[in-house]
Amino acid sequence: MTKQSLETAIFAGGCFWCMVEPFDQQPGIEKIVSGYTGGDKPNPTYEEVCTNTTGHREAVEITFNPEVFPYKKLLNLFWQQIDPTDPGGQFHDRGESYKTAIYYTTEQQKQLAEASKQQLEESGKFNKPIVTDILPAKTFYEAEEKHQNYYKKQRFHYQMYKKGSGRADFIKRNWGNSFSKQDLKEKLTPIQYHVTQENGTERPFDNEYWNNQQEGVYVDIISGKPLFTTKDQYDAGCGWPSFTKPLNHNAIEENMDTSHGMRRIEVRSGDSDSHLGHVFDDGPVDKGGMRYCINSAALRFIPKDKLEEEGLDQYLSLFK
């Protein structure tokens, strides 16, 4: 991939810690930098920006391959991370530095951003005006190292912050899917319903994907949202599909589970709120040390040669 083929997108969505994770593990995303932009003060510090006197906003600069992940998809994902009706900041973070904005780097980006904003406005999804600014890009200043990839460096604190700030619940309430129990009983098989809705566990070595040898992507059996890929699947010897990481951490939720007299970390779908399995810290060390042990009944497998017809062609690049 040549540098000429790559483009840059700049989004301000409140706290920049929360604006890295959703984009970071998408195909075609080459780099994400947290920083400050929009103001005139050169080389601002975090403390200076937080005073709301520099004109800068916390933002992320995303370097991406538009052939794999087009700007339109970046815009759609951006809207799903913020409250676009809030003129004074984002969630518990208030002031100029936390206001939302799309900073366009080309005329085409400007047109796409304006069209996307208008589409959201006309959709009626929110009963307040969409107030996110669309502005020409200005100099982007990289934030201090401790703020880069914060969701990886300080995962527990990050998750607590995202929940405590109100962002996580807002996203779930406004962008998650709602499914009635009756609909799910009609849609799912008994074991799929038991696993996803009753926190059940299927039998080891007697489930659909524990020894899958095909390449492809696993999606949520209910919502269809991509969750895992065979690129991260390995044989853990436990009899269930095991993965070193999710396709996108933003697609799952991890909760403490004290049932059955044990202390475990449960994994749930962030979209459908269905039970998926558990995550343990006994995975391959060279892959991060985690083992996501997931029930086959919570997943639907899409082979790589079917990704395009399922509308998941952006993930084809993973298998090249």
C-alpha positions as CSV (number, residue, x, y, z in Angstrom):
1,M,0.0,0.0,0.0
2,T,1.5,3.3,-1.1
3,K,1.2,6.4,1.0
4,Q,-0.5,8.1,-1.9
5,S,-3.3,5.6,-1.6
6,L,-4.1,6.6,2.0
7,E,-6.3,9.4,3.3
8,T,-6.7,11.2,6.6
9,A,-9.9,11.7,8.5
10,I,-10.2,13.9,11.6
11,F,-13.0,13.6,14.1
12,A,-13.7,15.3,17.5
13,G,-16.1,13.2,19.6
14,G,-15.5,14.3,23.1
15,C,-12.9,12.5,25.1
16,F,-10.3,11.1,22.6
17,W,-9.8,8.0,24.7
18,C,-13.2,6.8,23.5
19,M,-12.6,7.7,19.8
20,V,-9.7,5.3,19.2
21,E,-11.2,1.9,20.0
22,P,-14.2,1.9,17.6
23,F,-12.0,2.6,14.6
24,D,-8.7,0.9,15.6
25,Q,-9.5,-2.7,14.7
26,Q,-11.4,-2.0,11.5
27,P,-9.9,-3.2,8.2
28,G,-8.1,-0.6,6.2
29,I,-7.3,1.6,9.2
30,E,-3.5,2.2,9.2
31,K,-3.0,4.5,12.1
32,I,-5.0,6.5,14.8
33,V,-3.4,9.4,16.7
34,S,-5.1,11.2,19.6
35,G,-4.5,14.9,19.6
36,Y,-5.8,18.5,19.6
37,T,-7.1,20.6,16.7
38,G,-9.3,23.5,15.8
39,G,-7.5,26.2,17.8
40,D,-4.6,28.6,17.1
41,K,-2.3,27.8,20.0
42,P,0.7,25.8,18.7
43,N,1.7,22.6,20.5
44,P,-0.9,22.8,23.3
45,T,-0.7,20.5,26.3
46,Y,-3.5,18.4,27.7
47,E,-3.8,20.7,30.7
48,E,-4.0,23.8,28.5
49,V,-6.7,22.3,26.2
50,C,-8.8,21.3,29.2
51,T,-9.0,24.9,30.3
52,N,-11.3,25.4,27.2
53,T,-9.4,28.6,26.3
54,T,-7.2,27.4,23.4
55,G,-10.0,26.9,20.9
56,H,-8.7,23.3,20.5
57,R,-10.8,20.2,20.8
58,E,-9.8,16.7,21.6
59,A,-9.8,14.7,18.4
60,V,-8.4,11.7,16.6
61,E,-6.5,11.7,13.3
62,I,-7.2,8.5,11.3
63,T,-5.1,7.3,8.4
64,F,-7.1,4.9,6.3
65,N,-7.3,3.1,3.0
66,P,-10.5,4.3,1.3
67,E,-10.5,1.3,-1.0
68,V,-10.9,-1.0,2.0
69,F,-12.8,1.3,4.4
70,P,-14.4,4.2,2.6
71,Y,-14.9,7.6,4.2
72,K,-18.7,7.1,4.3
73,K,-18.2,4.1,6.6
74,L,-16.0,6.2,8.8
75,L,-18.7,8.8,9.1
76,N,-21.3,6.2,9.9
77,L,-19.1,4.8,12.7
78,F,-18.4,8.3,14.0
79,W,-22.0,9.1,14.4
80,Q,-22.5,5.9,16.4
81,Q,-20.0,7.0,19.1
82,I,-21.4,10.4,20.0
83,D,-24.4,12.4,21.1
84,P,-24.7,14.6,18.0
85,T,-27.4,16.8,19.6
86,D,-25.2,18.0,22.5
87,P,-23.9,21.6,21.8
88,G,-21.9,21.9,25.0
89,G,-19.6,18.8,25.1
90,Q,-20.1,15.1,25.4
91,F,-21.8,13.3,28.3
92,H,-20.0,14.2,31.6
93,D,-17.3,16.2,29.8
94,R,-18.3,19.8,29.2
95,G,-16.8,22.7,27.4
96,E,-15.3,23.7,24.1
97,S,-12.6,21.1,24.1
98,Y,-15.2,18.3,24.2
99,K,-17.5,19.5,21.5
100,T,-18.0,17.3,18.4
101,A,-16.8,18.1,14.9
102,I,-15.9,16.6,11.6
103,Y,-12.8,18.2,10.2
104,Y,-12.7,17.7,6.5
105,T,-9.4,17.5,4.6
106,T,-10.8,17.6,1.1
107,E,-13.8,19.0,-0.7
108,Q,-15.2,15.5,-1.2
109,Q,-15.0,14.8,2.5
110,K,-16.9,18.1,3.2
111,Q,-19.7,17.0,0.8
112,L,-19.9,13.5,2.2
113,A,-19.9,14.8,5.8
114,E,-22.7,17.4,5.1
115,A,-24.7,14.7,3.3
116,S,-24.2,12.3,6.2
117,K,-25.3,14.9,8.7
118,Q,-28.4,15.8,6.7
119,Q,-29.3,12.1,6.4
120,L,-29.1,11.7,10.2
121,E,-31.1,14.8,10.7
122,E,-33.8,13.6,8.3
123,S,-33.9,10.1,9.7
124,G,-35.8,11.3,12.8
125,K,-33.6,9.2,15.1
126,F,-33.1,12.1,17.4
127,N,-35.8,14.6,18.4
128,K,-33.2,17.4,18.8
129,P,-31.2,19.2,16.0
130,I,-27.9,17.6,15.0
131,V,-25.3,20.2,16.1
132,T,-22.0,18.5,15.3
133,D,-19.8,21.0,13.4
134,I,-18.4,20.4,10.0
135,L,-15.2,22.4,9.7
136,P,-12.1,22.7,7.5
137,A,-9.1,20.8,9.0
138,K,-6.5,22.8,10.8
139,T,-3.1,21.8,12.2
140,F,-3.4,18.6,14.2
141,Y,-1.2,18.4,17.3
142,E,-0.4,15.0,18.7
143,A,-1.3,14.4,22.3
144,E,1.1,13.2,25.0
145,E,2.2,9.6,24.8
146,K,0.2,8.5,27.8
147,H,-3.0,9.4,26.0
148,Q,-2.2,7.3,22.9
149,N,-4.1,4.0,22.7
150,Y,-5.4,4.6,26.2
151,Y,-8.0,1.9,25.8
152,K,-5.2,-0.7,25.5
153,K,-2.8,0.7,28.1
154,Q,-5.4,1.3,30.8
155,R,-8.2,-1.0,29.8
156,F,-10.0,-1.3,33.1
157,H,-10.0,2.4,33.8
158,Y,-11.0,3.1,30.2
159,Q,-14.0,0.7,30.5
160,M,-15.0,2.3,33.8
161,Y,-14.7,5.8,32.4
162,K,-16.7,5.0,29.2
163,K,-19.5,3.5,31.4
164,G,-19.3,6.1,34.1
165,S,-19.4,9.1,31.7
166,G,-22.7,7.9,30.2
167,R,-21.3,7.2,26.7
168,A,-21.6,3.4,26.8
169,D,-25.2,3.5,27.9
170,F,-26.1,6.2,25.3
171,I,-24.6,4.1,22.5
172,K,-26.4,1.0,23.6
173,R,-29.7,2.9,24.0
174,N,-29.6,4.7,20.7
175,W,-27.6,2.4,18.4
176,G,-28.2,-1.1,19.9
177,N,-30.9,-3.4,18.6
178,S,-34.0,-4.4,20.5
179,F,-35.3,-8.0,20.2
180,S,-38.3,-9.4,22.0
181,K,-38.0,-12.8,23.8
182,Q,-40.9,-14.1,21.6
183,D,-39.2,-13.1,18.4
184,L,-36.0,-14.7,19.5
185,K,-37.7,-18.0,20.5
186,E,-39.1,-18.1,16.9
187,K,-35.8,-17.1,15.3
188,L,-33.3,-19.2,17.3
189,T,-32.9,-22.9,17.9
190,P,-33.3,-24.1,21.5
191,I,-29.6,-24.3,22.2
192,Q,-29.0,-20.8,20.6
193,Y,-31.8,-19.4,22.8
194,H,-30.5,-21.1,25.9
195,V,-26.9,-19.8,25.4
196,T,-27.6,-16.3,24.3
197,Q,-30.7,-15.5,26.5
198,E,-30.3,-17.7,29.5
199,N,-26.5,-17.5,29.8
200,G,-26.2,-21.2,29.0
201,T,-23.1,-23.2,27.8
202,E,-23.1,-25.7,25.0
203,R,-21.2,-29.0,25.3
204,P,-17.5,-29.0,24.5
205,F,-16.4,-30.8,21.4
206,D,-20.0,-31.1,20.4
207,N,-20.7,-27.7,18.8
208,E,-20.5,-26.3,15.3
209,Y,-17.3,-24.3,15.2
210,W,-14.9,-25.7,17.8
211,N,-12.7,-27.2,15.1
212,N,-13.6,-25.0,12.1
213,Q,-10.9,-25.1,9.4
214,Q,-12.4,-22.6,7.0
215,E,-11.4,-18.9,6.8
216,G,-14.0,-16.3,7.5
217,V,-15.8,-14.1,10.0
218,Y,-18.1,-14.9,12.9
219,V,-21.0,-12.6,13.5
220,D,-23.6,-12.3,16.3
221,I,-26.3,-14.9,15.6
222,I,-28.9,-12.3,16.6
223,S,-27.7,-8.9,15.2
224,G,-25.3,-10.0,12.5
225,K,-22.6,-7.7,13.8
226,P,-19.1,-9.0,13.2
227,L,-17.4,-10.3,16.4
228,F,-14.5,-12.6,15.6
229,T,-12.4,-13.8,12.7
230,T,-10.6,-17.1,12.1
231,K,-7.4,-15.1,11.8
232,D,-7.5,-14.9,15.6
233,Q,-9.0,-18.4,16.2
234,Y,-6.8,-21.2,17.6
235,D,-7.2,-24.6,19.1
236,A,-7.1,-24.1,22.9
237,G,-8.0,-27.8,23.6
238,C,-11.1,-26.8,25.5
239,G,-13.7,-27.9,22.9
240,W,-15.1,-24.4,22.2
241,P,-14.1,-21.8,19.6
242,S,-11.3,-19.9,21.1
243,F,-9.9,-16.5,19.9
244,T,-7.0,-14.3,21.0
245,K,-9.0,-11.2,20.5
246,P,-12.3,-9.9,19.2
247,L,-12.5,-8.4,15.7
248,N,-13.4,-5.1,17.4
249,H,-13.4,-4.6,21.2
250,N,-16.2,-2.1,20.8
251,A,-18.5,-4.9,19.6
252,I,-18.4,-6.7,22.9
253,E,-18.9,-6.1,26.7
254,E,-17.0,-7.8,29.5
255,N,-18.7,-8.2,32.9
256,M,-17.7,-9.8,36.2
257,D,-19.5,-13.2,36.5
258,T,-19.7,-14.8,40.0
259,S,-22.2,-17.5,39.1
260,H,-21.6,-21.2,39.9
261,G,-19.2,-20.2,42.8
262,M,-16.6,-18.9,40.4
263,R,-15.1,-15.5,39.5
264,R,-15.0,-15.2,35.7
265,I,-15.2,-12.4,33.1
266,E,-18.3,-12.9,30.9
267,V,-18.3,-11.8,27.3
268,R,-21.6,-10.3,25.9
269,S,-22.5,-8.9,22.5
270,G,-22.5,-5.1,22.8
271,D,-25.2,-4.9,20.1
272,S,-27.7,-7.6,21.1
273,D,-26.7,-8.0,24.7
274,S,-26.6,-11.8,24.2
275,H,-24.3,-14.0,26.2
276,L,-21.3,-15.2,24.1
277,G,-19.0,-16.9,26.6
278,H,-16.1,-16.0,28.8
279,V,-12.5,-14.5,28.5
280,F,-9.5,-16.0,30.4
281,D,-5.9,-14.9,30.7
282,D,-4.4,-18.2,29.7
283,G,-4.2,-17.6,26.0
284,P,-1.0,-17.5,23.8
285,V,1.4,-15.0,25.4
286,D,2.8,-13.9,22.0
287,K,-0.8,-12.9,21.0
288,G,-1.6,-10.9,24.2
289,G,-2.3,-13.7,26.6
290,M,-6.1,-13.7,26.3
291,R,-8.4,-16.6,25.4
292,Y,-12.0,-15.6,24.4
293,C,-13.9,-18.9,24.9
294,I,-17.1,-18.5,22.9
295,N,-20.2,-20.7,22.4
296,S,-20.7,-21.7,18.7
297,A,-24.5,-21.3,19.3
298,A,-24.0,-17.5,19.8
299,L,-22.3,-17.2,16.4
300,R,-23.0,-17.5,12.7
301,F,-20.0,-18.2,10.5
302,I,-19.5,-16.5,7.1
303,P,-16.8,-18.0,4.9
304,K,-14.5,-15.5,3.2
305,D,-15.9,-16.2,-0.2
306,K,-19.4,-15.2,1.1
307,L,-18.3,-12.0,2.8
308,E,-19.1,-9.7,-0.2
309,E,-22.6,-11.0,-0.7
310,E,-23.2,-10.5,3.1
311,G,-22.1,-6.9,2.9
312,L,-18.9,-7.5,4.8
313,D,-16.5,-7.1,1.9
314,Q,-14.3,-4.7,3.9
315,Y,-13.0,-7.7,5.8
316,L,-11.7,-9.5,2.7
317,S,-8.4,-7.7,3.1
318,L,-7.8,-9.7,6.3
319,F,-7.4,-12.9,4.3
320,K,-5.1,-11.6,1.6
